[in-house]
């Protein structure tokens, strides 16, 4: 297991890295997700021993490795630019660490052969790395990092230079590697899709702070913090203030929302947002009947965009009346996900009811 405890680093007067706790189990893949400049790669370098932290400790398999040199930590690292040796072929790139450790020739042949098979590079073993595609170079870099049998594998933006097809191939290879080596794998990325599709657990880094760490499905479907929810582009987030006297109701820019679940009493005062998935917001023609137990708001169509198997209806809300305590100029643009069958019913319409069921929506902490 890889474990970080109270790791800190002050990079400037206005930016500090602060990770109170982080654990990656053996045989598990974890991702650090966040925008450029949030401290993801710096944290990876701290774990590898390439950057000096200000405080905290790093543990691998129950042993503290903080005072150890990078070479003594038994960590394999794949850099964003792969850092392959251009004068060596594929086999010799992968074998480099083993040869540096003066391993027996038979052991080198067996280990490199195993990794060539695992990464599907057997036919490229004697090719120059300069002739390889981006995906093939990535696989060579991963195989080279794994050759000395590290206790932890770290990857810095492993998908940034790859197209979608190559990304899929690398994700598949990393899953095979995780099962074969049973070591903790930690990678950093700015791409939510890469994190969700591969990682068992995901941490959101924002301006140096680890604001949320959870299973990928929990973080995607039930985020707890505004910054975490806002990093997933399909989330629909509304400013919302629960009423202290009736916290199941909240004032929002589209009007008063009634919800089945109130925020936790201790969180009232720290809750300022509601989060919905796009399929939780429904559109109904303005001339249709809607149930009285639903939240319904008038909206107007602004645009329709086709996104793969779904249509995205971009609608503009009608500002609520001023007597509800909200300014009359707070119209919002919202994106609603619509399946093709529903699109055929709605495409000729321009005015709709936005329907929000009380059972949907999640309160977000600031």
C-alpha positions as CSV (number, residue, x, y, z in Angstrom):
1,X,0.0,0.0,0.0
2,X,1.1,3.6,-0.7
3,X,0.2,6.0,2.0
4,X,0.8,9.8,2.4
5,X,0.4,11.5,5.8
6,X,0.2,15.2,6.2
7,X,2.3,16.0,3.2
8,X,2.9,19.7,2.6
9,X,5.0,21.9,0.4
10,X,5.0,25.7,0.1
11,X,5.7,26.7,-3.4
12,X,5.1,30.4,-3.1
13,X,3.5,33.0,-0.9
14,X,0.2,32.3,-2.5
15,X,0.4,28.5,-3.2
16,X,0.9,25.6,-0.9
17,X,0.4,21.9,-1.4
18,X,-1.5,20.2,1.4
19,X,-2.5,16.5,1.4
20,X,-3.6,15.4,4.9
21,X,-4.2,11.7,4.0
22,X,-4.0,9.6,0.9
23,X,-4.0,5.8,0.6
24,X,-3.7,3.5,-2.5
25,X,-4.2,-0.2,-1.9
26,X,-2.3,-3.0,-3.6
27,X,-3.9,-4.0,-6.9
28,X,-5.7,-0.7,-7.0
29,X,-5.5,2.2,-9.5
30,X,-6.0,5.8,-8.1
31,X,-6.1,9.1,-10.0
32,X,-5.3,12.6,-8.9
33,X,-7.6,14.9,-11.0
34,X,-7.4,18.6,-11.2
35,X,-6.6,21.6,-13.5
36,X,-3.1,22.6,-14.6
37,X,-1.1,24.1,-11.9
38,X,-3.0,22.6,-9.0
39,X,0.0,20.5,-7.7
40,X,-0.7,17.1,-9.2
41,X,2.7,16.5,-10.8
42,X,4.5,18.1,-7.9
43,X,2.8,15.6,-5.5
44,X,3.8,12.7,-7.7
45,X,7.4,13.9,-7.7
46,X,7.3,14.2,-3.9
47,X,6.2,10.5,-3.7
48,X,9.0,9.5,-6.1
49,X,11.6,11.5,-4.0
50,X,12.3,13.9,-6.9
51,X,10.9,16.9,-5.0
52,X,11.5,17.7,-1.3
53,X,8.4,18.1,0.8
54,X,8.2,20.6,3.7
55,X,6.4,18.2,6.0
56,X,4.7,14.9,6.3
57,X,5.6,11.3,5.6
58,X,5.4,8.8,2.8
59,X,4.9,5.0,3.5
60,X,5.1,2.0,1.2
61,X,3.9,-1.4,2.4
62,X,4.0,-0.2,6.0
63,X,7.6,1.2,5.9
64,X,8.4,4.9,5.9
65,X,10.4,5.8,2.7
66,X,10.5,9.6,3.3
67,X,14.2,9.7,4.1
68,X,15.2,7.4,1.3
69,X,16.7,8.4,-2.1
70,X,14.5,8.0,-5.2
71,X,16.5,4.9,-6.2
72,X,15.9,3.2,-2.8
73,X,12.1,3.7,-2.7
74,X,11.3,0.9,-5.2
75,X,9.0,3.2,-7.2
76,X,8.5,3.0,-11.0
77,X,7.7,6.3,-12.7
78,X,6.4,7.1,-16.2
79,X,7.0,10.7,-17.1
80,X,4.7,12.8,-19.3
81,X,7.2,12.9,-22.1
82,X,8.1,9.2,-21.7
83,X,11.8,10.0,-21.3
84,X,12.9,7.1,-23.5
85,X,16.5,6.6,-24.6
86,X,16.5,7.4,-28.3
87,X,19.7,5.5,-29.0
88,X,18.3,2.3,-27.6
89,X,15.8,-0.1,-29.1
90,X,12.6,-1.2,-27.4
91,X,14.2,-4.2,-25.7
92,X,17.2,-2.3,-24.3
93,X,15.0,0.6,-23.1
94,X,12.9,-1.8,-21.0
95,X,16.0,-3.7,-19.8
96,X,17.9,-0.5,-18.8
97,X,17.0,-0.6,-15.1
98,X,17.7,-4.3,-14.8
99,X,21.1,-3.9,-16.5
100,X,21.9,-0.9,-14.2
101,X,21.2,-3.2,-11.2
102,X,23.5,-5.8,-12.8
103,X,20.8,-8.5,-12.8
104,X,21.7,-11.9,-14.4
105,X,21.3,-12.0,-18.2
106,X,18.8,-14.9,-18.0
107,X,16.6,-12.9,-15.5
108,X,16.8,-9.8,-17.8
109,X,15.7,-11.9,-20.8
110,X,12.8,-13.4,-18.9
111,X,11.5,-10.2,-17.3
112,X,11.7,-8.1,-20.5
113,X,10.1,-11.0,-22.4
114,X,7.2,-11.1,-19.9
115,X,6.7,-7.3,-20.1
116,X,6.9,-7.4,-23.9
117,X,4.1,-9.9,-23.9
118,X,2.0,-8.0,-21.3
119,X,2.3,-4.7,-23.3
120,X,1.8,-6.4,-26.7
121,X,5.2,-5.2,-27.9
122,X,6.8,-8.6,-28.8
123,X,7.0,-7.8,-32.5
124,X,8.6,-4.4,-31.8
125,X,11.3,-5.6,-29.5
126,X,14.2,-4.7,-31.8
127,X,12.7,-1.5,-33.3
128,X,14.1,1.9,-32.6
129,X,11.8,3.9,-30.2
130,X,11.9,6.7,-32.7
131,X,9.8,4.7,-35.1
132,X,7.0,4.0,-32.6
133,X,3.6,5.6,-32.3
134,X,2.7,7.6,-29.2
135,X,0.8,4.7,-27.8
136,X,3.7,2.3,-28.4
137,X,6.1,4.7,-26.7
138,X,3.8,4.9,-23.7
139,X,3.8,1.2,-23.4
140,X,7.6,1.0,-23.6
141,X,7.8,3.6,-20.8
142,X,5.4,1.7,-18.7
143,X,7.2,-1.6,-19.3
144,X,10.6,0.0,-18.4
145,X,9.2,1.4,-15.2
146,X,7.8,-2.1,-14.2
147,X,11.0,-4.0,-15.2
148,X,12.7,-3.7,-11.8
149,X,9.5,-5.0,-10.1
150,X,8.7,-1.8,-8.2
151,X,6.4,-1.6,-5.1
152,X,4.5,1.4,-6.6
153,X,3.8,2.6,-10.1
154,X,3.4,6.4,-10.8
155,X,2.3,7.9,-14.1
156,X,2.3,11.6,-14.9
157,X,-0.4,12.5,-17.4
158,X,-0.2,9.2,-19.2
159,X,-2.9,10.0,-21.7
160,X,-2.2,13.6,-22.6
161,X,-0.5,13.0,-26.0
162,X,-2.8,10.2,-27.1
163,X,-5.9,10.1,-29.3
164,X,-9.1,8.4,-28.1
165,X,-8.3,5.0,-29.6
166,X,-4.8,4.9,-28.1
167,X,-6.2,6.0,-24.7
168,X,-8.5,3.0,-24.8
169,X,-5.6,0.7,-25.5
170,X,-3.4,2.1,-22.7
171,X,-6.3,1.9,-20.2
172,X,-6.7,-1.8,-21.1
173,X,-3.0,-2.4,-20.7
174,X,-2.9,-0.7,-17.3
175,X,-5.8,-2.9,-16.1
176,X,-3.9,-6.0,-17.2
177,X,-0.7,-4.6,-15.5
178,X,-2.7,-3.9,-12.3
179,X,-3.9,-7.5,-12.2
180,X,-0.5,-9.0,-13.0
181,X,1.6,-7.0,-10.6
182,X,-0.8,-6.3,-7.8
183,X,0.9,-3.0,-6.8
184,X,-0.6,0.4,-6.1
185,X,-0.9,2.5,-9.3
186,X,-1.3,6.3,-9.0
187,X,-1.6,8.6,-12.0
188,X,-2.3,12.2,-12.4
189,X,-4.6,13.7,-15.1
190,X,-6.6,16.8,-15.9
191,X,-9.1,14.7,-17.9
192,X,-12.2,13.6,-16.0
193,X,-13.0,10.8,-18.5
194,X,-9.6,9.2,-18.1
195,X,-9.9,9.3,-14.3
196,X,-13.5,7.9,-14.2
197,X,-12.9,5.1,-16.8
198,X,-9.8,3.7,-15.1
199,X,-9.4,4.6,-11.5
200,X,-10.9,2.8,-8.5
201,X,-10.5,5.9,-6.4
202,X,-10.1,9.5,-7.4
203,X,-8.8,12.5,-5.5
204,X,-9.7,16.1,-6.6
205,X,-6.8,18.6,-6.2
206,X,-7.7,22.2,-6.3
207,X,-5.1,25.0,-5.8
208,X,-2.9,22.6,-3.8
209,X,-5.7,21.2,-1.6
210,X,-7.0,17.6,-1.7
211,X,-10.6,18.6,-1.4
212,X,-12.2,15.1,-1.9
213,X,-11.0,11.5,-2.1
214,X,-13.5,8.8,-2.8
215,X,-14.4,5.8,-5.1
216,X,-14.8,6.9,-8.7
217,X,-18.5,6.1,-8.8
218,X,-19.2,8.0,-5.5
219,X,-17.3,11.0,-6.7
220,X,-19.0,11.1,-10.0
221,X,-22.6,10.4,-8.9
222,X,-22.5,11.8,-5.4
223,X,-19.9,14.5,-4.9
224,X,-19.8,16.3,-1.6
225,X,-18.0,19.6,-2.5
226,X,-18.6,22.3,-5.0
227,X,-15.1,22.2,-6.5
228,X,-15.3,18.4,-6.9
229,X,-18.7,18.6,-8.6
230,X,-17.7,21.5,-10.9
231,X,-14.7,19.5,-12.3
232,X,-17.1,17.1,-14.0
233,X,-18.4,19.0,-16.9
234,X,-21.8,17.2,-17.2
235,X,-22.9,18.3,-13.7
236,X,-25.6,20.9,-13.6
237,X,-24.9,23.1,-10.6
238,X,-27.3,25.7,-9.2
239,X,-26.6,28.3,-6.5
240,X,-29.0,27.3,-3.7
241,X,-29.6,28.5,-0.1
242,X,-31.7,26.2,2.1
243,X,-34.3,27.9,4.2
244,X,-33.3,27.6,7.9
245,X,-37.0,27.1,9.0
246,X,-37.6,24.5,6.2
247,X,-34.3,23.1,4.9
248,X,-36.1,20.9,2.4
249,X,-36.8,24.0,0.4
250,X,-34.1,26.2,-1.2
251,X,-34.0,29.5,-3.0
252,X,-32.3,29.2,-6.4
253,X,-32.0,31.5,-9.5
254,X,-34.8,29.6,-11.1
255,X,-37.2,29.8,-8.1
256,X,-38.0,27.8,-5.0
257,X,-37.0,24.1,-5.1
258,X,-38.6,21.5,-2.9
259,X,-36.4,18.5,-2.2
260,X,-37.0,15.2,-0.4
261,X,-33.8,15.2,1.6
262,X,-32.6,18.2,3.6
263,X,-28.9,18.9,4.2
264,X,-27.4,17.7,7.4
265,X,-28.2,20.2,10.2
266,X,-24.5,20.8,10.9
267,X,-24.0,21.7,7.2
268,X,-26.6,24.4,7.0
269,X,-24.7,27.6,6.6
270,X,-22.0,25.9,4.6
271,X,-24.3,24.7,1.8
272,X,-24.6,27.0,-1.1
273,X,-25.1,24.7,-4.1
274,X,-27.2,22.0,-5.6
275,X,-25.9,19.5,-8.1
276,X,-27.9,17.5,-10.7
277,X,-26.9,15.0,-13.4
278,X,-28.2,16.1,-16.8
279,X,-30.5,13.1,-17.0
280,X,-32.2,14.2,-13.7
281,X,-33.5,17.4,-15.4
282,X,-36.4,16.7,-17.7
283,X,-38.2,18.8,-20.3
284,X,-42.0,18.7,-21.0
285,X,-43.8,20.7,-23.6
286,X,-45.3,23.9,-22.2
287,X,-48.8,22.8,-23.3
288,X,-48.6,19.4,-21.4
289,X,-49.8,18.5,-18.0
290,X,-47.2,18.0,-15.3
291,X,-47.5,16.4,-11.8
292,X,-48.2,18.7,-8.9
293,X,-45.5,16.9,-6.8
294,X,-42.7,17.9,-9.2
295,X,-40.7,21.1,-9.3
296,X,-41.7,22.9,-12.6
297,X,-40.1,26.0,-14.1
298,X,-40.7,27.7,-17.4
299,X,-37.8,27.7,-19.8
300,X,-37.2,28.7,-23.4
301,X,-35.1,26.8,-26.0
302,X,-31.8,28.5,-27.0
303,X,-30.0,25.7,-29.0
304,X,-29.9,22.0,-29.7
305,X,-26.6,20.2,-30.0
306,X,-26.0,16.5,-30.9
307,X,-23.5,14.8,-28.6
308,X,-23.1,11.2,-29.6
309,X,-26.1,9.2,-28.5
310,X,-27.8,12.2,-26.8
311,X,-29.1,15.6,-27.7
312,X,-28.2,18.5,-25.5
313,X,-31.0,21.1,-25.2
314,X,-29.6,24.4,-24.0
315,X,-32.5,26.3,-22.4
316,X,-32.8,29.7,-20.7
317,X,-34.7,29.9,-17.5
318,X,-37.4,32.5,-16.8
319,X,-36.2,34.6,-13.8
320,X,-38.4,34.1,-10.7
321,X,-40.6,37.0,-9.5
322,X,-38.9,39.5,-7.3
323,X,-41.2,38.9,-4.3
324,X,-39.5,35.5,-3.8
325,X,-36.4,37.3,-2.8
326,X,-34.4,36.9,-6.0
327,X,-33.3,39.5,-8.4
328,X,-35.4,39.6,-11.6
329,X,-32.4,39.5,-14.0
330,X,-30.9,36.1,-13.0
331,X,-31.8,34.0,-16.0
332,X,-29.6,31.0,-16.4
333,X,-28.6,28.8,-19.4
334,X,-28.9,25.1,-18.5
335,X,-28.0,22.0,-20.5
336,X,-30.5,19.2,-20.5
337,X,-29.7,15.7,-21.8
338,X,-32.4,14.3,-24.1
339,X,-32.5,10.8,-25.6
340,X,-33.3,10.6,-29.4
341,X,-36.9,9.2,-28.8
342,X,-37.7,12.2,-26.6
343,X,-36.0,14.6,-29.0
344,X,-38.5,13.5,-31.7
345,X,-41.3,14.6,-29.5
346,X,-39.7,17.9,-28.5
347,X,-37.8,19.2,-31.5
348,X,-40.6,21.4,-32.9
349,X,-41.2,23.0,-29.5
350,X,-39.6,26.2,-28.2
351,X,-41.2,26.6,-24.8
352,X,-41.0,24.0,-22.1
353,X,-41.4,23.1,-18.5
354,X,-38.2,22.2,-16.7
355,X,-39.2,19.3,-14.4
356,X,-37.1,18.4,-11.4
357,X,-38.2,15.5,-9.2
358,X,-37.7,16.2,-5.4
359,X,-35.8,12.9,-5.0
360,X,-33.0,14.2,-7.3
361,X,-30.2,16.6,-6.5
362,X,-27.3,16.6,-4.0
363,X,-26.3,19.4,-1.6
364,X,-22.7,20.6,-2.1
365,X,-20.4,22.0,0.5
366,X,-18.5,25.1,-0.4
